Amino acid sequence: MACETEKWLILQLFLLAACYLERSCVHGESPQVPCVFIFSDSMSDNGNNNNLQTQAKANYKPYGIDFPPTGQLGRFTNGLTTIDHTTKLLGFEKFIPPNANTSGADISKGVNYASGSGGILDESGSQLGERIPLRSQIRNHKIIVSKIVNKLGCVSKANKYLNKCLYYVNIGSNDYINNYFMPEIYQTSSIYNPEQYAEVLINQYSLQILDLHSIGARKFILFGMGLLGCTPNAIVKNGNNGSCVKSQNIAPLIFSQKLRSLVDKFNAELQDSKFIFVNSTAGPVQSTPAFTVVNAPCCPTREDGMCIPDSTPCPNRDDHVFYDGFHTSTAYNNFSALASYDSSISPDSTHPMDIKQLAQYSI
């Protein structure tokens, strides 16, 4: 009986996704919000790292093998990222362009600043080379805002416009994977216990969010962290024989709990804004039988967890949670996007409302 219920849930998810996309795209309705601005890491990067001197780039096959229609490279997955799926659900016909390539793009509909290996702290991911941390992503956003001001004619008009946009912030994993969990390179784990380190991150994160608020941001989607100890790379490196690394799940969970409290604090203190928290460890996508391979990558991987260039990925990509050692498959990203977009699909996935409700919320 439980199995039948889960199968019905999978069918319901697919039908709902199809329904949302048909309403917003096929019938040509306007997007639910005028623009989306994205601050993130490799989970959302769509090309910003392509021309950087870094190991953290995905501009080679087999990345993008299922990207419609040309296999566009730069995304750390086989097809679409979670934010790609989310913007489709919001009614956008085109994907939000990377900040590195806004030439000819309509920046008034949003910009993607995400950067692979970027973190909340400037130094996180430095061992991999160049990256764009959160502080620098916001600096890049200020340049875009100035262009929008020029386009609309004055600051007040620009602020009124930006107040209606969504600000999607999904960052922090690299502050653990490429910082705290690397004691051979970074000293953070010897200076701070997990509680203290999470507090350091939240304090810095809070300042950056307030900086965004000061330049017109009012609708925020803030993501907690996933189960970092359950990535294929973490499992292999710790020799866990397919089991999650508990210590690497506990530390990020502390961050997520503090972030949820920060969302409550912001909602209480910033009455002109609305914040929602997305619980990345909740929802049916974590346990659905649609994904039969949950602890192994789909593509052959290098030691650093990235796909081996020009390697052949698995044929059953939609069965895999992970495409490489860290990054999820487009099929999983689709489920994740729908769960955060519509909380009726995944109770407790968001707090206090879902993305669909936030888009409709009047500031």
Buried (B, 14 or more C-beta within 10 A) or exposed (E): EEEEEBEEBBEBBBEBBEEBBEEBBEEEEEBBBBBBBBBBBBBBBBBBBBEBEBBBBBBBBBBBBBBEEEBBBBBBBBBBBBBBBBBBBBBBEEBBBBBBBBEEBEBBBBBBBBBBBBBBBBBBBBBBBBBBBBBBBBEBBEEBBEBBBEEBEEBEEBBEBBBBBBBBBBBBBBBBBBBBBBEEEBEBBEEBEBEEBBBBBBEBBBEBBEBBBEBBBBBBBBBBBBBBBBBBBBBBBBEBEEEBBEEBBEBBBBBBEBBBEBBBEBBEEBEEBBBBBBBBBBBBBBEBEBBEBBBBBBBEBBEEBBBBEEEEBBEEBBBBBBBBBBBBBBBBBBBBBBBBBBBEBBEEBBBBBBBBBBBEBEE
